């Protein structure tokens, strides 16, 4: 249920910054918060920091992909 609760919202322009909100949880957000924070749990699927750790490792790649997509969108 938690794995299937992933979401990515449409980009928003906030104070001259493009912001994309994404995450996991939905109705299971309380459970998701515990699973995210508790690094001592033994996960049979996934891991603690399921979204944030990989995102941090690939921040440069994500930034490039997002920048290129925004550029294409602005050029029409």
Long-range contacts (C-beta under 8 A, 24 or more apart in sequence): 1-28, 2-28, 2-31, 2-32, 2-35, 3-45, 3-46, 5-32, 6-51, 11-70, 18-66, 18-70, 20-66, 22-51, 23-51, 24-50, 24-51
